[in-house]
Amino acid sequence: MTNEPIAVPGPLSDRHVVLGVTGSIACYKAIDIASQLVQAGAIVDVAMTESATKFVPALTFRSLTAREPYVDMWHPHGEFGEAHVELARRADVMLIAPGTASTMARLAHGLADDFVSLTALATQAPLLLAPAMDAQMWSHAATQANRALLEERGVQFIGPAEGRLASGRVGAGRLVEPGAIVAELRARVGRERGDLRGRTVIVSAGGTREAIDPVRYVGNHSSGKMGHAIAEAARDRGAEVILVTTVPEIAPAAVTVVPVSSAGSMQAAIHERAGSADALVMAAAVADYRPASAADQKIKRADAGDMAIELMENEDIIASVTGDLVKVAFAAETQDLIANAEKKLAAKGARLIVANDVTAADAGFGTDTNRITILDDQGGREVVPLMSKYGCATRILDRVAALLG
């Protein structure tokens, strides 16, 4: 058995992305954006304004993308005549990051006097813009009018974020972090082309925590990584994703995150949203039992001595969800993997159940890889070899997409 996980193409594999870089101090973050896009398998062409080259030389992007950046409108690009037109035509998506107030004004009013604005005005691909400027510039009436006009024309804005700015002040105008920008780009490509576009998918993740007192709880070793990978993969396929998780701090960007802690709060959150969902993927490790009562104050060892905790059973969340949606259960087992999973599949009323052996060193709790077996309610069984958890998520969602038609 191989110890190397099987690679799975991502949503940006072989997609043509045009990255527009304009003259903001945040230009240095565009280097990370370009690198992440290349690592995701995208074909990245960089278009730069002259002012952007004052912050980051074009050579940096050529080194990262292995493609010559477009800067000089008058440079005779040998591969075609009107470079900006051809670049615009072959783009699957265009991202401008960072986008200055001047760039927003040019696009809003149809000005095309640099390679970025030329390409943006010529392309029919989705256009995303991540602004970066001082808070006073962002809040100015002219900038906000340009933003509204561009949004009306279909430009998707990413941010800006609030935080410390180059001026030393704190406010709105900071460039959104590169990872979140790339996540928004992946989500947009999914909404344009993905097989789950127009669908709503609820994913649960993490181990629940059942309170003993305000300090202690009954829990398990689940890290939430598998559920978060499913949420990320569903987002990349165009779904509207609602992630109900006990570990919101590691949740992927561009999904709706609902933080919960206990089985009860998770059940309430899922029931509230299940009526409008197309699928429920129950990847969370929900505690089977909870303390019958929780203390209002921390229990002091000196006062309690030896202590016995009375437990009561939690309701099976996925079994309690009814309606016309595809339900996917999980079975994390330490023995009799398939037999136990088959019992759970029937008991939970699910269409699919994902079984995995959590005692495996490379496929248990907290790992970045997994080995799973997917069982369906028709008696079918699919063995998925060692993959990244994102790769396993894509295989699960292949089955969900097929069931949704």
C-alpha positions in Angstrom: 0.0 0.0 0.0 1.4 3.4 -1.0 2.1 6.0 1.6 1.9 8.8 -0.9 -1.6 10.4 -1.1 -3.1 10.5 -4.6 -3.2 14.0 -6.0 -6.6 15.5 -7.0 -6.9 18.5 -9.4 -8.3 21.6 -7.8 -10.9 24.0 -9.2 -8.2 26.3 -10.7 -6.3 23.6 -12.5 -5.5 24.8 -16.0 -7.8 27.8 -15.5 -6.5 31.0 -17.1 -6.3 33.8 -14.4 -5.3 37.3 -15.3 -3.9 39.0 -12.2 -4.0 42.8 -12.4 -1.6 44.6 -10.0 -1.9 48.4 -9.5 0.2 50.9 -7.6 -0.5 50.4 -3.9 1.8 49.8 -1.0 0.0 46.5 -0.7 1.6 45.3 -3.9 3.9 43.0 -2.0 0.9 40.9 -1.1 0.2 40.3 -4.8 3.4 38.2 -4.9 1.8 35.8 -2.4 -1.5 35.8 -4.4 0.3 34.9 -7.6 2.2 32.2 -5.9 -0.9 30.6 -4.4 -2.7 30.7 -7.8 0.3 29.0 -9.5 0.3 26.3 -6.7 -3.4 25.8 -7.3 -2.6 24.8 -10.9 -3.8 28.1 -12.6 -2.2 29.6 -15.7 -1.4 33.1 -14.4 -0.7 36.1 -16.5 0.1 39.3 -14.6 -0.8 42.7 -15.9 0.8 45.7 -14.1 0.5 49.4 -14.1 3.7 51.4 -14.3 3.2 52.6 -10.8 2.9 49.0 -9.5 6.4 48.3 -10.9 7.7 51.0 -8.5 6.7 48.8 -5.6 7.4 45.3 -7.1 9.5 44.7 -10.2 7.9 42.7 -13.0 10.8 40.2 -12.8 9.3 39.0 -9.5 6.1 37.9 -11.2 7.9 36.4 -14.1 9.9 34.3 -11.7 6.8 33.1 -10.0 4.5 32.4 -13.0 7.2 31.5 -15.6 5.3 34.0 -17.9 6.3 37.5 -19.0 4.1 40.2 -17.2 2.3 42.8 -19.3 3.3 46.3 -18.4 4.1 48.5 -21.4 1.1 49.1 -23.7 3.4 50.0 -26.5 5.7 47.0 -26.2 5.5 44.8 -29.3 4.3 41.5 -27.8 5.4 38.9 -30.4 2.7 36.3 -29.8 -0.2 38.5 -31.0 -1.0 42.0 -32.2 -3.3 43.5 -29.6 -2.0 41.9 -26.5 -4.6 43.2 -24.1 -7.5 42.0 -26.3 -6.0 38.5 -26.6 -5.2 38.4 -22.9 -8.8 39.4 -22.1 -10.3 36.8 -24.4 -8.4 33.9 -23.0 -9.1 34.8 -19.3 -11.4 32.5 -17.4 -11.4 35.1 -14.6 -9.6 38.4 -13.9 -8.6 39.5 -10.4 -7.3 43.0 -9.7 -5.4 43.0 -6.4 -4.5 45.4 -5.1 -7.0 47.8 -6.7 -6.4 51.5 -6.1 -8.9 54.3 -6.0 -7.5 55.5 -9.3 -8.1 52.1 -10.9 -11.6 52.0 -9.6 -12.2 55.4 -11.2 -10.7 54.4 -14.5 -12.9 51.3 -14.7 -16.1 53.1 -13.6 -15.7 55.7 -16.3 -14.3 53.6 -19.1 -10.8 55.0 -19.1 -8.1 52.6 -20.5 -4.6 54.1 -20.2 -2.7 51.2 -18.7 -2.5 47.4 -19.2 -4.8 46.6 -16.3 -7.6 48.9 -17.3 -7.2 47.9 -20.9 -7.6 44.3 -20.2 -10.4 44.7 -17.7 -12.5 46.7 -20.2 -11.8 44.2 -22.9 -12.6 41.0 -21.0 -16.0 39.3 -20.7 -14.7 37.0 -17.9 -15.8 37.5 -14.3 -13.9 40.5 -12.7 -13.0 40.6 -9.1 -11.4 43.6 -7.4 -9.7 43.7 -4.0 -9.3 47.4 -3.0 -6.4 48.7 -1.0 -6.1 52.4 0.0 -6.3 54.7 3.0 -9.6 54.7 4.9 -10.3 58.3 4.0 -9.9 57.6 0.3 -12.1 54.5 0.6 -14.9 56.4 2.4 -14.8 59.4 0.0 -18.1 59.9 -1.9 -16.4 59.6 -5.3 -14.8 56.2 -4.4 -18.1 54.9 -3.0 -20.0 56.1 -6.1 -17.5 54.3 -8.3 -17.8 51.1 -6.2 -21.6 51.2 -6.5 -21.4 51.7 -10.3 -18.9 48.8 -10.7 -20.9 46.5 -8.5 -24.0 47.4 -10.6 -22.1 46.3 -13.7 -21.2 42.9 -12.1 -17.7 43.6 -10.6 -17.3 41.5 -7.4 -15.5 43.4 -4.6 -13.4 41.5 -2.1 -13.0 43.7 1.0 -11.5 45.9 1.9 -10.7 44.7 5.4 -10.4 46.8 8.5 -7.1 47.1 10.2 -3.8 49.0 10.5 -3.1 50.9 7.3 0.2 52.2 5.8 -0.5 55.6 7.3 -0.5 54.1 10.8 -4.2 54.8 11.2 -6.8 52.0 11.7 -9.8 51.7 9.5 -11.3 50.2 6.3 -9.0 50.1 3.4 -6.6 47.2 4.1 -6.2 44.6 1.4 -7.9 41.3 2.3 -5.3 38.6 3.1 -4.1 36.6 0.0 -5.5 33.3 1.1 -9.0 34.8 1.5 -8.7 36.5 -1.9 -7.8 33.2 -3.6 -10.6 31.5 -1.8 -13.1 34.0 -3.1 -11.7 33.5 -6.6 -12.1 29.7 -6.3 -15.7 30.2 -5.1 -16.4 32.5 -8.0 -15.1 30.0 -10.6 -17.2 27.4 -8.9 -20.3 29.5 -9.2 -19.6 30.0 -12.9 -18.8 26.4 -13.8 -19.3 24.1 -10.8 -21.7 21.1 -10.7 -23.1 22.2 -7.3 -23.8 25.8 -8.4 -27.3 26.9 -7.2 -27.2 24.2 -4.5 -27.1 24.8 -0.7 -25.0 22.3 1.2 -24.8 22.1 5.0 -21.6 20.6 6.4 -21.0 19.9 10.1 -17.4 19.7 11.5 -15.4 19.2 14.6 -16.0 17.4 17.9 -18.8 18.6 20.1 -18.1 19.7 23.7 -20.6 18.7 26.4 -20.2 20.9 29.5 -19.5 19.4 32.9 -19.0 22.9 34.3 -17.9 26.2 32.8 -14.3 24.9 32.5 -14.5 21.2 31.8 -16.3 19.2 29.1 -16.8 15.7 27.6 -15.4 15.7 24.1 -13.4 13.7 21.5 -10.3 14.0 19.4 -11.9 15.3 16.2 -9.9 18.3 14.7 -12.6 19.3 12.2 -10.3 19.0 9.2 -12.4 16.6 7.3 -15.6 18.6 7.6 -13.8 21.8 6.7 -12.2 20.2 3.6 -15.7 19.2 2.5 -17.0 22.7 3.0 -14.0 24.0 1.0 -14.6 21.5 -1.8 -18.3 22.2 -2.0 -17.6 26.0 -2.1 -15.2 25.3 -5.0 -17.9 23.5 -6.9 -20.3 26.4 -6.7 -22.4 25.5 -3.7 -23.7 27.9 -1.1 -22.0 26.3 1.9 -23.2 26.6 5.5 -20.5 25.2 7.8 -21.7 24.4 11.3 -18.5 23.9 13.2 -17.0 23.7 16.7 -13.7 25.0 15.4 -14.6 28.2 13.5 -11.1 29.5 13.8 -9.8 27.2 11.1 -12.9 27.5 8.8 -12.2 28.1 5.1 -13.0 31.5 3.6 -16.0 32.3 1.4 -18.4 30.0 3.3 -21.1 30.9 5.9 -19.7 29.8 9.3 -22.1 29.0 12.2 -20.1 28.5 15.4 -21.5 25.9 17.8 -20.1 23.9 20.8 -22.4 21.2 22.0 -24.5 18.6 20.2 -27.6 20.5 21.2 -26.4 23.7 19.7 -25.3 21.9 16.5 -28.6 20.2 16.2 -30.5 23.5 16.6 -28.3 25.2 14.0 -28.8 22.4 11.4 -32.5 22.1 12.0 -32.9 25.9 11.5 -31.3 25.7 8.1 -32.1 22.2 6.8 -35.4 23.2 5.2 -33.7 25.2 2.5 -30.7 22.8 2.0 -30.1 20.4 -0.9 -27.6 18.2 1.1 -26.4 17.7 4.6 -22.9 16.2 5.1 -22.6 15.3 8.7 -18.8 15.1 9.2 -18.8 16.3 12.8 -17.9 13.9 15.6 -21.0 14.4 17.7 -20.8 13.2 21.3 -23.2 10.3 21.9 -23.7 11.3 25.5 -23.7 14.5 27.6 -23.7 15.1 31.4 -27.2 14.9 32.7 -26.6 18.3 34.4 -23.8 20.9 34.2 -22.6 22.8 37.2 -23.0 26.6 37.1 -19.6 27.2 38.7 -16.3 25.3 38.4 -16.3 22.2 40.5 -13.5 22.3 43.0 -11.5 19.2 43.4 -11.1 19.8 47.2 -14.9 19.9 47.5 -15.8 17.1 45.2 -13.1 14.4 45.8 -13.9 11.4 43.6 -16.6 12.2 41.3 -19.1 10.3 39.1 -20.8 12.0 36.2 -24.2 10.8 35.1 -24.5 10.8 31.3 -27.6 10.9 29.1 -27.9 10.1 25.4 -27.8 12.8 22.8 -30.3 12.6 19.9 -28.8 11.4 16.6 -28.7 14.7 14.7 -28.7 13.4 11.1 -31.4 10.8 11.9 -33.6 13.7 13.3 -33.3 15.7 10.1 -36.2 15.1 7.6 -37.1 16.5 4.3 -36.1 16.2 0.6 -32.3 16.5 0.9 -29.4 14.2 0.4 -28.0 13.1 3.8 -24.4 11.9 4.1 -23.4 10.3 7.4 -19.9 9.4 8.8 -18.7 6.4 10.7 -15.4 6.9 12.5 -14.6 3.4 13.7 -11.8 1.4 15.4 -13.0 -2.1 14.5 -15.4 -3.9 12.2 -15.4 -0.8 10.0 -17.8 -1.9 7.2 -20.2 -3.8 9.5 -20.6 -0.9 11.8 -21.0 1.6 9.0 -23.7 -0.5 7.3 -25.7 -0.5 10.6 -25.4 3.2 10.9 -26.4 3.8 7.3 -29.7 2.2 7.9 -30.3 3.7 11.3 -29.6 7.3 10.2 -31.7 7.3 7.1 -28.8 8.5 5.0 -28.2 8.0 1.3 -24.4 7.6 1.8 -22.1 6.9 4.8 -18.4 7.6 4.8 -16.5 5.0 6.9 -12.9 5.5 8.1 -10.6 3.8 10.5 -9.5 6.4 13.0 -6.7 4.2 14.4 -4.7 4.6 11.2 -1.7 6.8 11.6 -2.2 8.7 8.3 -6.0 8.7 8.3 -7.3 9.4 11.8 -8.1 12.4 13.8 -6.0 15.5 13.2 -4.3 14.2 10.0 -4.2 16.0 6.6 -4.9 12.7 4.8 -7.6 10.1 4.9 -8.6 6.7 3.6 -12.3 6.2 3.3 -15.0 3.8 2.1 -18.2 5.2 0.8 -21.3 3.0 1.2 -24.7 3.8 -0.3 -28.2 2.8 0.5 -28.4 0.6 -2.6 -25.6 -1.7 -1.3 -22.8 -0.1 -3.3 -19.3 0.3 -1.9 -16.5 2.5 -3.1 -13.0 2.2 -1.5 -11.1 5.5 -1.8 -7.3 5.1 -1.3 -5.1 7.5 0.7 -5.7 11.1 -0.4 -5.7 14.5 1.1 -8.8 15.3 3.0 -9.7 17.7 0.2 -9.3 14.9 -2.3 -11.6 12.6 -0.2 -14.1 15.5 0.0 -14.2 15.7 -3.8 -14.9 12.0 -4.1 -17.8 12.3 -1.5 -19.2 15.3 -3.4 -19.0 13.5 -6.7 -21.5 11.1 -5.2 -23.6 13.9 -3.7 -23.7 15.7 -7.1 -24.8 12.5 -8.9 -27.6 12.0 -6.4 -28.8 15.6 -6.8 -28.8 15.2 -10.6 
